[in-house]
Amino acid sequence: MIRHPAFEVEPWALRENRLDLDVLAQTESVFALSNGHIGLRGNLDEGEPHGEPGTYLNGFYELRPLPYAEGGYGYPESGQTVVNVTNGKLIRLMVGDEPFDLRYGTLHQHERVLDLRAGTLTRTAHWSSPTGTSVRVRSTRLVSFTHRAIAAIRYEVEAVDRPTHLVVQSELVANETQTSQDGDPRAAAVLRSPLVAEESVLGDGLSIMVHRTRASGLRVAAGMWHEIDGPDGTLTEAQGSDDVSRVTVATRLAPGGTLRMVKFFSYGWSRRRSRPALHDQVAAALAAARLVGWEGLRDDQRRFLDGFWDGADVEVEGDAEVQQAVRFGLFHLLQSAARLEERPLPAKGLTGSGYDGHAFWDTEIFVLPVLTYTYPRAVADALSWRRSTLPLARARAGQLGLRGAAFPWRTIHGEECSGYWPAGTAAFHVNADIAHAVAQYVDATQDETFDGRTGLHVLVETARLWRALGHHDAAGRFRIDGVTGPDEYTAVADNNVYTNLMAQRNLREAAEAVARHPALAAALDVTTEETRGWREAAEAMTVPYDERLGVHPESEGFTQHALWNFATTGPERYPLLLHFPYFDLYRRQVVKQADVVLAMHLRGDAFTPAQKARNFAYYEALTVRDSSLSACTQAVIAAEVGHLELAYRYLGEAALMDLADLEKNTVDGVHMAALAGAWIALVAGFGGMRAGGGRMCFAPALPPGITRLAFRLRYRGSLLSVSATREATAYRLLQGPPITLTHHGERFDLGGEEVTRPNPPPPAPEQQVHQPPGREPRPRRPDAGGSSRRSPGG
């Protein structure tokens, strides 16, 4: 865990008030900056020491072979791994003849601040070299939301108490040495020198380098330009080679004197564009940045974020840690998606190389719902990327002998990159997850253009997949056999409840989309007979139910499996997948992450209140949460069935997943789904928000520790504010047309006047629940609302 009490707890920033090299890699992830196109890990300006250097461009990857002990038909042959591209963050400093290196000399003061309203990472340091020369260093870094290809750093060095010679070296560096990864399958494959130099040009203050990848055939250009403000006599020179471009600034400062430099750097990449075209693209982006200037970029950044927070903010009174964490999460979600522009949204965003930079189902089920109601433009971009990969998904379905489109379990470009069938391709539910996100976005925005151009195509092709994958049995029931649901500890099973219910909705939504767009559907060769088949399959969908136990088995026969022996499984043996063979996990009742419970959240209409309570109690005793995806879902259903204290604990786990490094892999990037989970637990859990079919419903019930919860949402052109205490909830329409809402089952119209409704007492839990020994969520600390500093381990 991040044992780092230097993280201050405050509402609009993440502040580290001292440097701890033992958790440097984790802080590089949480301090990462991105705009969805460019990602910069929060490495120190001077580059060393570091945990994992990282500069990423969304969709830029290298191919690598996928090894198999024994090959098989349909196995993917190549994997895709995100590339650490040319590093433009580097600014090295020499003080006298000593490098500014925090491992040497004396570090008097060091602070880093991620400002969630300004969109900047600021660093200040007071350091004395081994020879006693003191300097103060201040840098402010941003990745622009308004200029997609631009990042910038304002860098200042002040001489403290004596005349000082300084040399600043600002660099572009390709093919940095990467840190070796351990045996954790979640970590990225290490690529050594993936970039081949094509051009390195210096001239008129402009440095540009162009490289291409060896196997994937992608080309990347990086450029930099500087504004320098120093005393008279300051010298500047430029040098370059294939993999390094360097601008060196040398000066002499009097005590109290300051050298200031603004570094603009830009990126562009393409599979098709030529070297000269990319060169010119980067040069043009730098010219635009120079025109706007540092102050312009900074002011644009603040205005952009003001607009975002006006429509997305969440206020939590009573728990300062959760307040900070939910805003931290929303900020990272925005960073991951603001400028996607038909690129994937990876599981770790652009904050690290975890999961090889792949996008999974996490995006559609956890991240996109948050953005749908807070920043819907990004959702259209993310789903348009899925639409652009349909030819690859159709080819994959054809390879598997299926009709329609089989979207990949993990990918960057669109091809399947999972080399393990049971926890990869067999998880066909990713297709319904994408369809769910499409339907949810269309419902929330009424974006008719998207519905016809993108949504219809995705819904039709995924419906075709389910109709080909499943079959009607002798009794007329529609079965989907041999698949893996969200719980990756039960694989290649028949009639997974989550998969079947999501496929059922997928089939119905596809039929409705065809009815909305008959001419467009005809162009896709959709017939009346085909849509009738979808509706019949949906109506006859098999949803297993164990009458003896009164619960839904995760899949057919699941409740007849042997129970996992939790009593003999010590805490050091979690996550189980790293300590036990899959075959042992697959044949026992043990759940990696919420599965049936997730179905109850997304398909609540398919369960009675009593079934929800019994299912939740049953699966609480089996779920070990070896995944960051689970806690928020458990929080939502725990709140719905009356376990508010337990839901509050799960909220804390979801909210602090990265700030406390609960999964012990924040080193390779933050978990976008878990960051979304804090919002989901608060808004869908304690706010009781559900939306669909043109209706938005709320059922607020606050847990101990939270005295007031307020949030803003966008729905069908309206921006509304919901503010709940334990006693009552106030609804306000901030923008847009009047809207009809539901409060604890009561419908009302919201227009120009605030509407307040009393909150009924929360339901008393019908079932006692317990978790596997040692896997209980941590209690929230009684002082969480007033703590000013994060305690060790969160």
Buried (B, 14 or more C-beta within 10 A) or exposed (E): BBEBBBBBBBEBBBBBBEBBEEBBBBBBBBBBBBBBBBBBBBBBBBBEBBBBBBBBBBBBBBBBEBEEEEEEEEBBEBBBBBBBBBBBBBBBBBBBEBBBBBEEBEBEEBBBBBBBBBBBBBBBBBBBBEEEBBBBBBBBBBBBBBBBBBBBBBBBBBBBEEEBBBBBBBBBBBBBEBBEBEEBEBBBBBBEEBBBBBBBBBEEBBBBBBBBBEBBEBBBBBBBBBBBEBEEEBEBEBEBEBBBBBBBBBBBBEEEBBBBBBBBBBBBBBEEBEBEBBBBBBBBBBEEBBEBBBEBBBBBBBEBBEEBBEBBBBBBBBBBBBBBBBBBBBBBBBBBBBBBBBBBBBBBBBBBBBBBBBBBBBBBBBBBBBBBBBBBEBBBBBBBBBBEBBEBBBBBBEBBEBBBBBBBBBBBBBBBBBBBBBBBBBBBBBBBBBBBBBBBBBBBBEBEEBBBBBBBBBBBBBBBBBBBBBEBEEEEBBBBBBBBBBBBBBBBBBBBBBBBBBBBBBBBBBBBBBEBBEEBBEEBEBEEEBBEBBBBBBEBBBBBEBEEEEBBBBBBBBBEBEEBEBEEBEEEEBBBBEEBEBEEBBEBBBBBBBBBBBBBBBBBEBBEEEBBBBBBBBBBBBBBBBBBBBBBBBBBBBBBBBBBBBBBBBBBBBBBBBBBBBBEBBBBBBBBBBBBBBBBBBBBBBBBBBBBEEBBBBBBBBBEBBEEBBBBBBBBEBBBBBBBBBEEBBBBBEEEEEBEBBBBEEEEEBEEEEBEBEBEEBBEBBBEBEBBEEBEBBEBBEEBBEBEEBBEBB
